Amino acid sequence: MPRVTVIGNNTTGVCDLGLPCCPHGRTGTNAVGSDIAEIDGAAIHCLHDTGPTNCPHGGIFESVQGSEIFEIDGDPVTLVGHTTVCQLCGQSGSHSSGDPLWECDC
């Protein structure tokens, strides 16, 4: 079962702005989460939440996939493997880490 993602968990992906150094790998860190739900003190990351891409070009990723059945205040929860998109270059990535104690078969 995939793990639930929270603030501080990571993403991976590709950056391709068409520059000489591109394409290259990028990472990201969940920075936005639920105002009402936490796991071990960290807010749960949901659909449309964002974070920095940790890419040499800067940028912000948005989570564009969430659970079909697990929601918090109407927002689908993101799980490891769910898709992200860099708002700067438009390339996709995915959530690569989640809370070690919370898994969801959803």
C-alpha positions as CSV (number, residue, x, y, z in Angstrom):
1,M,0.0,0.0,0.0
2,P,1.3,3.5,-0.8
3,R,2.2,5.8,2.0
4,V,0.4,9.1,2.7
5,T,2.4,12.2,2.0
6,V,2.9,15.1,4.4
7,I,4.8,18.4,4.6
8,G,8.5,17.6,4.3
9,N,8.2,14.5,2.1
10,N,9.9,14.5,-1.3
11,T,9.1,14.4,-5.0
12,T,11.2,13.5,-8.0
13,G,10.9,14.5,-11.6
14,V,12.5,16.0,-14.7
15,C,13.1,19.7,-15.6
16,D,13.2,20.7,-19.2
17,L,13.1,24.4,-20.0
18,G,15.0,23.8,-23.2
19,L,18.2,25.3,-21.8
20,P,21.6,23.8,-22.5
21,C,21.6,22.0,-19.1
22,C,18.2,20.5,-19.6
23,P,16.7,18.0,-19.4
24,H,17.9,17.0,-15.9
25,G,16.5,15.5,-12.8
26,R,14.8,17.5,-10.1
27,T,13.6,16.9,-6.6
28,G,10.9,18.7,-4.5
29,T,9.7,19.0,-1.0
30,N,6.0,19.2,0.1
31,A,5.5,22.6,1.6
32,V,1.8,23.1,1.7
33,G,-0.7,20.8,3.5
34,S,-4.1,20.5,5.2
35,D,-5.1,23.1,7.8
36,I,-7.0,20.6,9.8
37,A,-5.2,17.2,9.5
38,E,-1.8,16.1,10.6
39,I,0.2,12.9,10.9
40,D,2.9,13.1,13.7
41,G,2.8,16.9,13.7
42,A,3.1,17.3,9.9
43,A,0.2,18.6,7.8
44,I,-1.1,16.0,5.2
45,H,-0.4,17.0,1.6
46,C,-3.4,17.0,-0.7
47,L,-4.4,17.5,-4.4
48,H,-3.3,21.0,-5.6
49,D,-0.9,21.5,-2.7
50,T,2.5,22.7,-3.7
51,G,6.2,22.9,-2.9
52,P,9.5,24.1,-4.2
53,T,11.1,22.0,-7.0
54,N,14.7,22.3,-5.6
55,C,15.8,22.7,-9.2
56,P,18.6,25.0,-10.3
57,H,16.0,27.1,-12.2
58,G,13.7,27.4,-9.2
59,G,10.1,26.6,-9.7
60,I,7.1,25.2,-7.8
61,F,5.5,21.8,-8.3
62,E,1.7,21.2,-7.9
63,S,0.3,17.9,-6.9
64,V,-2.1,16.9,-9.6
65,Q,-3.3,13.5,-8.5
66,G,-4.9,12.4,-5.3
67,S,-6.7,9.5,-3.7
68,E,-10.1,8.5,-5.2
69,I,-11.6,7.7,-1.8
70,F,-9.5,9.4,1.0
71,E,-10.2,13.1,1.4
72,I,-9.6,15.7,4.0
73,D,-12.2,18.5,3.9
74,G,-13.0,17.6,0.3
75,D,-9.4,17.5,-0.9
76,P,-8.0,14.2,-2.1
77,V,-4.9,13.1,-0.2
78,T,-1.7,12.5,-2.1
79,L,0.1,9.2,-1.9
80,V,3.6,8.0,-2.8
81,G,3.6,7.5,-6.6
82,H,1.0,10.2,-7.3
83,T,1.8,12.8,-10.0
84,T,3.2,16.3,-9.7
85,V,3.8,18.9,-12.4
86,C,6.4,21.7,-12.3
87,Q,4.6,25.0,-12.8
88,L,7.7,26.5,-14.4
89,C,8.5,23.9,-17.1
90,G,5.4,21.8,-17.2
91,Q,7.2,18.4,-16.7
92,S,5.7,15.8,-14.5
93,G,7.2,14.0,-11.5
94,S,5.8,12.0,-8.6
95,H,5.8,11.8,-4.9
96,S,8.7,9.6,-3.8
97,S,8.4,9.5,0.0
98,G,5.6,9.4,2.6
99,D,5.0,9.1,6.3
100,P,6.5,5.8,7.5
101,L,3.5,5.0,9.7
102,W,0.5,5.8,7.4
103,E,-0.4,3.7,4.4
104,C,-3.6,3.9,2.4
105,D,-5.1,1.2,0.1
106,C,-6.9,3.9,-1.9
